[in-house]
Amino acid sequence: MKDWRKPVSGWKGALSVALFAVIGFASCTMPDNPDAFHLLAFWRLPIELPLVALALLLLPRWLAVPLAVLATFVIFCLLFLKLGDIGVLSAFQRRFNPYLDMKMLLDGWNVLSGAVGKLGAGLAIGLAAGAIATLMAAFCWSCLQMTRLGRGAQRAAAAGFAILLALGFGLATAGSRAGLADIAELRVAPYLRERLSLVARSIADIRVFEAELAARPGYAGGEGLFGRIKGRDVILVFIESYGRSAIEDPRYGGLVRPRLETLERQLQSAGYSTASGWARSPTVGGLSWLAHGTLLSGLWVDSQARYDLLMKSQRTSLNRLFGDAGWQTAAIMPAITMDWPESAYFGYDRVLAAKDLGYRGKSFNWVTMPDQYTLSAFERLALEPARKDGKPVMAEIALISSHAPWTPVPKLIDWQTVGDGTVFNVQADSGDPPEVVWADPDRVRRHYAETIDYTLQTLGDYIARFGRDAVFVVLGDHQPAALVTGPDASRAVPIHIVSRDAALVEGFVTEGFATGMIPDPAAPEPSMADMRESLIRGFSAR
């Protein structure tokens, strides 16, 4: 049995000091932003590290051992939070919030497994978890070993870390005069303090939202509600990842803008008028349900915590308003593959989730079915029965073909051949798998644009052929991830009003929308929450 009181020296002592320095410095200086990775980013001297090292070396062992465990825990928290920042910034262009975002781990698994398969996702997560566990074990071992270095090794290590500490304080004192203000500074404590402050602000925000829910029960209806569209079907369509960048970014606009122009002409030939504007989404890169909740509640729902509170509230959803005014309400949700208790809040008369739509074809990786099938099933399962009953339908539809991993790209076929969806099997088996496409960022972006193009083409063809006298509200749920848009992109999404009632559409033009299918680049970006009131005003008798 080993004697843990025996001093450590030689190569084992040198290794423990080296591991402490390398892992500690790398963890403290590692950027928390995916765009900040370069060699100079690690050219920093975190003052806490030599302080901790000296404490481990010089304190009595009964104090040094608990400090070693505490230091390991702090380094783990630091790495966990920074990796969380990198992942969340890459996907959602905001910082990781441990109070609000832990529930997103399952969503991250769903997206990753859809992109590279369950085996690939499991291996990636297993390797990442194993690497972090190995690093933490090595760091903890090095800390414990440093608490019992032999006298000679202890003196040498203490002298080295003392020199680093003196250098750090010297550089920090020089400050801005030498342009070195951020080379040596306390880095760990401020980072963790800021994260605790973020959690505190989030808790306060939830209290504010609770008060807002209590104070604003929602529009109560009344005389003239939706009077301008009485008796007509109202189709609210969310297009996955359809953001402002799809139209204005030169990498995508060359494909998407001509499609919108073609779509405008096609709809005009079919007797429809169109108007388009922008709406600012509460989310980016994912969490589509936050956008749905924001538009349908008229409240800003930018976190899972706010969404959960909304689901338990008495706030009247837009769907319920239509139901109370005589519409039959329906949700067509091809991405919902499990139980969906949240649907109770929205108040749908009928929910058609993935299993209810009757699709018998193969999935397009994460995408359960192509948008053309979704629209065909909606026509067959929701609209035709309602027309027989003589009731107008208010439907909320999620079109998901433009969801990552954006491969394979579906193609529009003859509507008469859609059937049970097995006709799409050839398309589902075509093209390269996600792991091949995602190895090339430029190819990922090209596939993204092609799926947006497909969805717009399919929706436009559906409206022109089957739209009848329905009123369509078409909008994106959010911008795609920063991989597609680049950093600091607008959070706005396009919103289009399509109807054969030219006067109805013109009412939205007077509110700031642009005539046609392409929004005015200079138009404002109102909140998606405010858009609910705009729709109610535009659809109600004046």
ABEGO torsion letter per residue (X at the ends): XBBAABBBBEAAAAAAAAAAAAAAAAAAABBABAAABBAAAABBBBAAAAAAAAAAAABBAAAAAAAAAAAAAAAAAAAAAAAAAAAAAAAAGBBBBAAAAAAAAAAAAAAAAAAAEAAAAAAAAAAAAAAAAAAAAAAAAAAAAAAABBAAAAAAAAAAAAAAAAAAAAAAAAEAAAGAAAABBBAAAAAAAAAAAAAAAAAAAAAAAAAAAAABAEBAEEBGBGAAABGBBBBBBBBBGBBAAAAABAAAAAAAAAAAAAAAAAAAAAGBBBBBBBBBBABBGEGAAAAAAAAAAGBBBABAAAAAAAAABABBBAAAAAAAAGBBBBBBBAABABBBAAAAAAGBABBBBAAAAGBABBBBEABABBAAAAAAAAAAAAAAAAAAAGBBBBBBBBBAAABOAGOBBBBBBBAAAAEAGAAAAAAAABEBBAAAAAABAAAAAAAAAAAAAAAAAAAAAAAAAAAEABBBBBBBABBBBAAAAEBGBBABBBBBBBBABAAAAAAAAAAGBBBEABBBAABBBBBAAAAAAAAAAAABBX
